[in-house]
């Protein structure tokens, strides 16, 4: 016990010895920039920084890398809340309620809540790492492939609660996310599935372009059509930030539970922050007595993912340090740092230095995560008011910049132009889903969980046949899945609405019919797509076809049921609230602005393909500002800053040249 306490204190003191603290602060600065800037990504930056740690000591190397990684999720929330574009894939869930809060003029409150809940989550994850390392092995070994598959299904079921009363639509969208994950080469047999002979799709459809398309494109279209700033109301004064901080402690129970979700789920390999954020969001929804607020700007919808994102790092480190098994992509890259430093993760990390181990180094990881998040949150809180004011900048200045961030974020994941087309496709899909009351978050989580679910389903079937369904733990999880699926219906039976909503009598009939028609068209689209996909899957062998059949057949049946309900006029509760755009703008003006922003969105993409990012980005921004008659000095300064950003940051600092456009090849 004394050895553990001594190593714990030693892990803190080594951070203040020599240049270690300076190196950690440098890592924090890089992580701050990476988190705010969509697309570059924490794992990508970690990989780029590995060569710089060769000459560092182990403590310096991990202080630098962990200081950088520990803050990316925290600062990624800033972009997600202000612009509706995920600064990191792990901050996508924050958009669902954080960006609506920004549009209401509560950006400061949302940012304060995100930052403080992130700090609480980081502290929870770090101290859990310190306490749980010696006892985690039985917990990890307890879960076999059947349990992991059912956990994935359970997580998706809980997130379907984001669909409000449209549970059937939620299951269809969640199943569609699972099905999207089957696109690409089967990992075992190598059979192509739904690639249409295109090599780009061999690796599947990326999470980043799908998320950006589903959420960011509809938001920028909405912003352009309204012609206002992001915030529809005046941004609150500094008190709004501190109100968000207070919200963290007034909902401390929720924050701690979501921190636990992030930490203990991340112990299981493959369950990274991209998954835990949605599980935490689902828990926030399930535990709230007023679920209708979610998606409209509920503070709990910001607190839950914020806490889970940052607690995940501590949880995934437990598995990596204890067993040498990287629990996530980030941990896999950090394994490279272990190799560079000549350290083997595993039992030696739990043995004091006096006995030939690296226990003090392990505890230095804990302290790095704690100090990095404290420093980051302190800096952010000092400047949040200035950041919140960004939401009041007029749309003509924001839209070209956000379009650049959208395409840059999509391109950066694989450096592939095809991802820009993926963004455009899912942007159109997300816009249609938004206008026809189909939920979008379950699609993202289904895509995240798809690969893990397919692997575990195949292993379960191969190792146990159908008997894995009778394992006691699996039966418990099946019961929880059924409870999550039918709970909304049971609740409605037990507590029926006593009075209809007052505004249901005021909603224009034409608005409801239009949304119902859009929903019917979307149902027809899904029935056709699933029918064609299942017809093509008849050529798959058992390994390649098991998951597409297990997901596709039930989802197609649900699509048919939804279509029949749409045609019968019983498609579920359509939104009874009138479209705010129709209230403030004549239909002709709204339609004209819609056509213009769609043209700019497509034109920006075409320019990038033909001219390359370095030329197209400043050129498109210049033309946009010129057409919308911005002040002459802004029309010149913005494109100049954009070009300098590409040249200085990407070319000179991190040495990532963008490929030339088709016209220059």
Buried (B, 14 or more C-beta within 10 A) or exposed (E): EEEBEBBBEBBBEBBEEEEBBEBBBBBBBBBBBBBBBBBBBBBBBBBBBBEBBEEBBBBBBBBBBBBBBBBBBBBBBBBBBBBBBBBBBBBBBBBBBBBBBBBBBBBBBBBBBBBBBBBBBBBBBBBBBBEBBEEBBEBBEEBBBBBBBBBBBBBBBBBBBBBBBBBBBBBBBBBBBBBBBBBBBBEEBEBBBBBEEEEBBEEBBBBBBBBBBBBBBBBBBBBBBBBBBBBBEEBBEEEBBBBBBBBBEEBBEBBBBBBBBBBBBBBBBBBBBBBBBBBBBBBBBBBBEEBEBBBBBBBBBBBBBBBBBBBBBBBBBBBBBBBBBBBBBBBBBBBBBBEBBEBEBBEBBBBBBEEEBBBBBBBBBBBBBBBBBEBBBEBBBEEBBEBBBBBBEEBBBBBBBBBBBBBBBBBBBBEBBBBBBBBBBBBBBBBBBBBBBBBBBBBBBBBBBBBBBBBBBBBBBEEBEEEBBEBEBBEEBBEBBEEBBEBBEEEEEEEEEEEEEEEEEEBEEEBBEBBBEBBBEBBBBBBEBBBEBBEEBEEBEEBBBBBBBBBBEEBBEBBBEBBEBBEEEEBBEBBBEBBEBEEBBEEEEBEEBBEBBBEBBEBBBEBBBBBBBBBBBBBBBBBBBEEBEBEEEEBBEBBEEBBEBBEEBBEEEBEBEBBBBEEEE
